[in-house]
Amino acid sequence: MATILTAVGSSTLLLFVGSTVLAFLLALFLTPLVGGLARRLGLLDMPGGRRQHREPIPRIGGLGIAVAFGLAIFVFWLVDRLNGHPFLIPEEVRTPRFALTAMAAFLGLAVGLLDDALDLRARWQMLGYFAIAAIIVAAGIRIGFVNDPRGDGLIQLAPPIAIGFTVFWIVGMNNALNFIDGLDGLAAGVAGIAAVALGATALLPAVNEPFVAWMNFTLAGAIAGFLVFNFHPAKVFLGTTGVAFLGTMLAVLSIFGTAKVAAALLVLGVPIIDTFYVILRRLVSGQAPFAPDRGHFHHKLLDVGLSHRQAVLLIYAITLGLGALAFVSSGRAQIYSFVGLLIVFGVAVLALSQRSAKAEELDPNLYPEKAE
């Protein structure tokens, strides 16, 4: 870490810190305003069914993250433009990818807002994710290389494979965050930890992507400000607005440059692997792959006796550990670690399922929420 701080330089470090703090303060100010707007427009998540909250809660809270992130980036960009030369944004951070990042952010935000406003069915939500991916790929953002599991080199992907893998990556990232968005503060917190880890990884000498680091740190700052109101008991929900925005941003930022897709795969291992097992289980049992149920990892943690906060904090801790592992390991090690996590996660979910089933058999009233 000391080597990275030395390589970054004081002006770039000031940019990272200033932008992150500004995004945090903006989200802290804007999130309650977004909540008030949602109440006026009737964009509320109503209690009942699988939902445990007792009163209507605004469900477009992710708009606060998006606006705070966008304003923080815009302030630094505008000052530089008015100054006529690099002033707040050092030369090594400047890049033409500003436009591509803004386009990706807008697409994710638009699809999410549309879903929250119209309460679309899962198939239309999925179509929206594919539309996001298609436009991003058409704009030239693609995964052209992947880490070689046989060594520390890279494998170049043929154009058709690169396009297909990029679409799969963007759609999968959005679905993974959507699936884990089942407890207060869970999806946003995991995304924030992932943003910090990916930002730090982008500063490694082997990667050297200060622009990507700036975007990730600023995103993490906005998420932190939002979490003040989203952590249990939540006063505002992330909504599809936040899920699609964060999923799209993390997917795109991990594509820029090289050596970060494997890192993102590992850091976001919990939601990604949870999504894999849940869809597999539903398909095997003849259910629709995107039908809601209580089979997610966070539900299993609740069923074995953890409180809402304990379950969220445990997944935070796992994500932090995976983030640290991604930071200190090579691309090949990250891939092998992810495969190992896939196996360990499967065993853990099976053990949790058996334990909760046994406990419920002994006392059917132990988990009353499962009757919903």
C-alpha positions as CSV (number, residue, x, y, z in Angstrom):
1,M,0.0,0.0,0.0
2,A,2.8,2.4,0.8
3,T,4.3,1.8,-2.7
4,I,1.0,2.7,-4.3
5,L,0.6,5.9,-2.3
6,T,4.1,6.9,-3.3
7,A,3.4,6.2,-7.0
8,V,0.0,8.0,-6.9
9,G,1.4,11.4,-6.0
10,S,0.0,14.0,-3.7
11,S,-2.2,15.8,-6.3
12,T,-3.9,12.5,-7.4
13,L,-4.3,11.4,-3.8
14,L,-6.0,14.8,-3.0
15,L,-8.3,14.2,-6.0
16,F,-9.3,10.7,-4.6
17,V,-9.9,11.9,-1.1
18,G,-11.7,15.2,-2.1
19,S,-14.0,13.5,-4.6
20,T,-14.8,10.6,-2.2
21,V,-15.7,13.0,0.7
22,L,-17.7,15.3,-1.6
23,A,-19.7,12.3,-2.9
24,F,-20.3,11.1,0.7
25,L,-21.6,14.6,1.8
26,L,-23.8,15.0,-1.3
27,A,-25.3,11.5,-0.8
28,L,-25.9,12.4,2.9
29,F,-27.8,15.5,1.8
30,L,-29.6,14.1,-1.2
31,T,-30.8,10.7,0.0
32,P,-33.5,12.2,2.3
33,L,-34.6,14.5,-0.5
34,V,-34.9,11.5,-2.8
35,G,-37.0,9.7,-0.1
36,G,-39.3,12.7,0.1
37,L,-39.7,12.8,-3.7
38,A,-40.5,9.1,-3.8
39,R,-43.2,9.6,-1.2
40,R,-44.8,12.4,-3.2
41,L,-44.7,10.3,-6.4
42,G,-46.0,7.2,-4.6
43,L,-42.8,5.2,-5.4
44,L,-42.9,3.2,-2.2
45,D,-42.2,-0.4,-1.3
46,M,-45.4,-1.5,0.5
47,P,-45.3,-4.0,3.4
48,G,-46.8,-7.4,3.2
49,G,-45.9,-10.8,1.6
50,R,-42.2,-11.5,1.6
51,R,-41.5,-7.9,2.8
52,Q,-40.8,-7.6,6.5
53,H,-41.0,-3.8,7.0
54,R,-44.1,-2.4,8.7
55,E,-44.6,0.8,6.8
56,P,-44.2,2.0,3.2
57,I,-40.5,2.9,2.4
58,P,-39.2,4.9,-0.6
59,R,-37.7,2.5,-3.2
60,I,-35.7,4.8,-5.4
61,G,-33.0,5.6,-2.9
62,G,-30.3,4.6,-5.5
63,L,-31.1,7.8,-7.2
64,G,-29.3,9.6,-4.3
65,I,-26.2,7.5,-5.0
66,A,-26.3,8.2,-8.7
67,V,-26.8,12.0,-8.4
68,A,-24.2,12.3,-5.6
69,F,-21.6,10.4,-7.7
70,G,-22.4,12.4,-10.9
71,L,-22.3,15.7,-9.1
72,A,-19.0,15.0,-7.4
73,I,-17.4,14.0,-10.7
74,F,-18.9,16.9,-12.5
75,V,-17.7,19.5,-10.0
76,F,-14.1,18.4,-10.5
77,W,-14.5,18.2,-14.2
78,L,-16.1,21.6,-14.4
79,V,-13.4,23.3,-12.4
80,D,-10.8,21.9,-14.7
81,R,-12.7,23.0,-17.8
82,L,-13.1,26.5,-16.5
83,N,-9.5,26.7,-15.5
84,G,-8.4,25.7,-19.0
85,H,-5.9,23.1,-18.0
86,P,-5.4,20.2,-15.5
87,F,-6.1,21.8,-12.1
88,L,-8.0,19.4,-9.8
89,I,-7.7,16.4,-12.1
90,P,-4.0,15.5,-12.7
91,E,-2.9,14.7,-16.2
92,E,-2.5,11.0,-15.5
93,V,-6.2,10.7,-14.4
94,R,-7.6,12.5,-17.5
95,T,-9.0,10.2,-20.2
96,P,-11.6,10.2,-23.0
97,R,-13.5,7.5,-21.1
98,F,-15.5,10.1,-19.2
99,A,-18.2,10.0,-21.9
100,L,-18.4,6.2,-21.9
101,T,-18.6,6.1,-18.1
102,A,-21.4,8.8,-18.1
103,M,-23.3,6.8,-20.8
104,A,-23.1,3.6,-18.8
105,A,-24.3,5.4,-15.6
106,F,-27.2,7.0,-17.3
107,L,-28.3,3.7,-18.9
108,G,-28.3,1.8,-15.6
109,L,-30.1,4.7,-13.9
110,A,-32.8,5.0,-16.6
111,V,-33.6,1.2,-16.6
112,G,-33.7,1.1,-12.9
113,L,-36.0,4.1,-12.6
114,L,-38.3,2.7,-15.2
115,D,-38.6,-0.6,-13.3
116,D,-39.3,1.2,-10.0
117,A,-41.9,3.4,-11.5
118,L,-43.8,0.7,-13.5
119,D,-43.0,-2.3,-11.3
120,L,-42.0,-4.4,-14.3
121,R,-42.0,-8.2,-14.4
122,A,-38.7,-10.0,-14.1
123,R,-38.5,-10.7,-17.9
124,W,-38.8,-7.0,-18.8
125,Q,-36.2,-6.1,-16.1
126,M,-33.9,-8.7,-17.7
127,L,-34.6,-7.3,-21.1
128,G,-33.5,-3.9,-19.7
129,Y,-30.2,-5.3,-18.5
130,F,-29.6,-6.8,-22.0
131,A,-30.4,-3.4,-23.5
132,I,-27.8,-1.8,-21.2
133,A,-25.2,-4.4,-22.2
134,A,-25.9,-4.1,-25.9
135,I,-25.6,-0.3,-26.0
136,I,-22.4,-0.4,-23.9
137,V,-20.8,-3.1,-26.2
138,A,-21.9,-1.0,-29.2
139,A,-20.1,1.9,-27.7
140,G,-16.8,0.0,-27.7
141,I,-16.6,-1.2,-24.1
142,R,-15.6,-4.9,-24.3
143,I,-13.7,-7.5,-22.4
144,G,-10.9,-8.2,-24.9
145,F,-8.6,-10.1,-22.5
146,V,-9.0,-12.5,-19.6
147,N,-6.5,-13.8,-17.1
148,D,-4.8,-17.0,-18.2
149,P,-5.4,-19.6,-15.4
150,R,-2.2,-21.4,-16.5
151,G,0.0,-18.5,-15.7
152,D,0.1,-14.7,-15.1
153,G,-0.4,-13.7,-18.7
154,L,-3.6,-12.8,-20.6
155,I,-5.7,-14.5,-23.2
156,Q,-7.0,-12.4,-26.0
157,L,-10.6,-13.1,-26.9
158,A,-11.9,-13.3,-30.4
159,P,-14.4,-10.5,-31.2
160,P,-17.6,-12.6,-31.0
161,I,-16.5,-14.2,-27.8
162,A,-15.5,-10.8,-26.3
163,I,-18.9,-9.4,-27.2
164,G,-20.8,-12.4,-25.7
165,F,-18.7,-12.4,-22.6
166,T,-19.1,-8.7,-22.0
167,V,-22.9,-8.9,-22.3
168,F,-22.9,-11.9,-19.9
169,W,-20.7,-9.9,-17.5
170,I,-22.9,-6.8,-17.4
171,V,-26.2,-8.7,-17.2
172,G,-24.8,-11.1,-14.6
173,M,-23.4,-8.3,-12.5
174,N,-26.8,-6.6,-12.4
175,N,-28.6,-9.8,-11.5
176,A,-26.1,-10.7,-8.8
177,L,-26.7,-7.4,-7.0
178,N,-30.4,-7.7,-7.6
179,F,-30.5,-11.1,-6.0
180,I,-28.6,-10.1,-2.9
181,D,-30.7,-7.0,-2.4
182,G,-32.9,-8.8,0.2
183,L,-31.7,-7.2,3.5
184,D,-31.3,-3.6,4.6
185,G,-27.9,-2.3,3.5
186,L,-26.7,-5.6,2.1
187,A,-26.5,-4.9,-1.7
188,A,-25.3,-1.3,-1.2
189,G,-22.7,-2.3,1.4
190,V,-21.3,-5.1,-0.7
191,A,-21.1,-2.8,-3.7
192,G,-19.3,-0.2,-1.7
193,I,-16.7,-2.6,-0.4
194,A,-16.3,-3.9,-4.0
195,A,-15.8,-0.4,-5.3
196,V,-13.0,0.3,-2.7
197,A,-11.3,-3.0,-3.5
198,L,-11.5,-2.5,-7.2
199,G,-10.2,1.1,-6.8
200,A,-7.2,-0.1,-4.8
201,T,-6.6,-2.8,-7.4
202,A,-6.6,-0.3,-10.2
203,L,-3.7,1.5,-8.5
204,L,-1.5,-1.5,-8.5
205,P,1.6,-1.0,-10.8
206,A,0.5,-4.0,-12.9
207,V,-2.8,-2.3,-13.6
208,N,-2.1,1.5,-13.3
209,E,-5.6,2.8,-14.0
210,P,-6.0,6.0,-11.8
211,F,-9.1,7.0,-13.7
212,V,-10.8,3.8,-12.7
213,A,-9.6,4.2,-9.1
214,W,-11.1,7.7,-9.0
215,M,-14.4,6.5,-10.3
216,N,-14.5,3.6,-7.8
217,F,-13.5,5.6,-4.8
218,T,-16.1,8.3,-5.6
219,L,-18.8,5.7,-6.1
220,A,-17.8,4.2,-2.7
221,G,-18.2,7.6,-1.1
222,A,-21.7,8.1,-2.5
223,I,-22.7,4.6,-1.3
224,A,-21.4,5.3,2.2
225,G,-23.5,8.4,2.5
226,F,-26.6,6.5,1.3
227,L,-25.9,3.6,3.8
228,V,-26.5,6.0,6.7
229,F,-30.2,5.8,5.7
230,N,-30.2,2.3,4.2
231,F,-28.6,0.3,7.0
232,H,-31.1,-1.7,9.2
233,P,-33.7,-0.4,9.9
234,A,-33.8,1.2,6.5
235,K,-35.5,4.5,5.9
236,V,-35.0,4.3,2.2
237,F,-34.4,1.3,-0.2
238,L,-31.9,0.9,-2.9
239,G,-34.5,-0.1,-5.4
240,T,-33.9,-1.3,-9.0
241,T,-32.7,2.3,-9.6
242,G,-29.7,1.7,-7.3
243,V,-29.2,-2.0,-8.3
244,A,-29.0,-1.2,-12.0
245,F,-26.8,1.9,-11.5
246,L,-24.4,0.1,-9.2
247,G,-24.3,-3.1,-11.2
248,T,-23.7,-1.3,-14.4
249,M,-21.0,0.9,-13.0
250,L,-19.1,-1.9,-11.3
251,A,-19.3,-4.1,-14.4
252,V,-18.0,-1.3,-16.7
253,L,-15.3,-0.1,-14.4
254,S,-14.0,-3.6,-14.0
255,I,-13.8,-3.9,-17.8
256,F,-11.6,-0.8,-18.3
257,G,-8.0,-1.8,-18.6
258,T,-7.0,-5.3,-17.7
259,A,-6.6,-7.6,-14.7
260,K,-9.8,-6.3,-12.9
261,V,-12.4,-8.7,-14.2
262,A,-10.9,-11.6,-12.2
263,A,-10.6,-9.3,-9.2
264,A,-14.3,-8.2,-9.5
265,L,-15.3,-11.9,-9.8
266,L,-13.6,-12.7,-6.5
267,V,-14.6,-9.5,-4.6
268,L,-18.2,-10.0,-5.6
269,G,-18.0,-13.7,-5.1
270,V,-20.9,-13.9,-2.5
271,P,-23.6,-12.3,-4.7
272,I,-22.3,-13.9,-7.9
273,I,-22.1,-17.5,-6.5
274,D,-25.3,-17.0,-4.6
275,T,-27.0,-16.1,-7.9
276,F,-25.5,-19.2,-9.6
277,Y,-26.7,-21.6,-6.9
278,V,-30.1,-20.1,-6.6
279,I,-30.8,-20.2,-10.3
280,L,-29.4,-23.8,-10.5
281,R,-31.6,-24.9,-7.6
282,R,-34.7,-23.3,-9.2
283,L,-34.1,-24.9,-12.6
284,V,-33.5,-28.3,-11.0
285,S,-36.8,-28.0,-9.1
286,G,-38.7,-26.9,-12.1
287,Q,-39.2,-23.3,-11.0
288,A,-38.7,-20.1,-13.0
289,P,-35.1,-19.0,-12.6
290,F,-36.0,-15.5,-11.5
291,A,-39.0,-16.3,-9.3
292,P,-38.5,-14.8,-5.8
293,D,-38.1,-17.1,-2.8
294,R,-36.3,-17.4,0.5
295,G,-33.4,-19.6,-0.7
296,H,-30.7,-17.0,-0.8
297,F,-27.6,-17.2,1.4
298,H,-28.7,-14.2,3.5
299,H,-32.0,-15.9,4.1
300,K,-30.2,-19.1,5.3
301,L,-28.2,-17.0,7.8
302,L,-31.4,-15.6,9.2
303,D,-32.9,-19.1,9.4
304,V,-30.1,-20.4,11.5
305,G,-30.6,-17.6,14.1
306,L,-28.6,-14.6,13.0
307,S,-30.2,-11.2,13.4
308,H,-30.7,-8.9,10.4
309,R,-27.7,-6.9,11.3
310,Q,-25.5,-9.9,12.1
311,A,-26.2,-11.5,8.7
312,V,-25.4,-8.3,6.8
313,L,-22.2,-7.7,8.8
314,L,-21.1,-11.2,8.3
315,I,-21.4,-10.9,4.5
316,Y,-19.6,-7.5,4.7
317,A,-16.8,-9.3,6.5
318,I,-16.6,-12.0,3.9
319,T,-16.6,-9.4,1.1
320,L,-13.8,-7.5,2.9
321,G,-11.8,-10.6,3.1
322,L,-12.3,-11.4,-0.6
323,G,-11.4,-7.8,-1.4
324,A,-8.1,-8.1,0.5
325,L,-7.4,-11.4,-1.2
326,A,-8.0,-9.9,-4.7
327,F,-5.7,-7.0,-3.9
328,V,-2.7,-9.1,-2.8
329,S,-3.1,-12.0,-5.4
330,S,-2.4,-12.3,-9.1
331,G,-5.1,-12.9,-11.7
332,R,-4.4,-16.7,-11.8
333,A,-4.7,-16.9,-8.0
334,Q,-7.9,-14.8,-8.1
335,I,-9.5,-17.3,-10.5
336,Y,-8.4,-20.3,-8.4
337,S,-9.7,-18.6,-5.3
338,F,-13.0,-18.0,-6.9
339,V,-13.3,-21.7,-7.9
340,G,-12.4,-22.6,-4.3
341,L,-15.0,-20.2,-3.0
342,L,-17.6,-21.7,-5.3
343,I,-17.1,-25.1,-3.7
344,V,-16.9,-23.8,-0.1
345,F,-20.0,-21.7,-0.6
346,G,-22.0,-24.6,-1.9
347,V,-21.0,-26.8,1.1
348,A,-21.9,-23.9,3.5
349,V,-25.3,-23.3,1.9
350,L,-26.1,-27.0,2.1
351,A,-25.0,-27.2,5.7
352,L,-27.1,-24.1,6.6
353,S,-30.1,-25.5,4.8
354,Q,-29.9,-28.8,6.7
355,R,-29.5,-27.0,10.0
356,S,-32.4,-24.6,9.4
357,A,-34.6,-27.5,8.2
358,K,-33.8,-29.6,11.3
359,A,-34.4,-26.6,13.6
360,E,-37.7,-25.9,12.0
361,E,-38.7,-29.6,12.3
362,L,-38.1,-29.4,16.0
363,D,-40.0,-26.1,16.4
364,P,-42.1,-25.0,13.4
365,N,-42.7,-21.6,15.0
366,L,-39.0,-20.8,15.2
367,Y,-39.0,-19.0,11.8
368,P,-42.5,-17.6,11.4
369,E,-41.3,-15.4,8.5
370,K,-40.8,-18.5,6.3
371,A,-44.6,-19.0,6.2
372,E,-45.0,-16.0,4.0
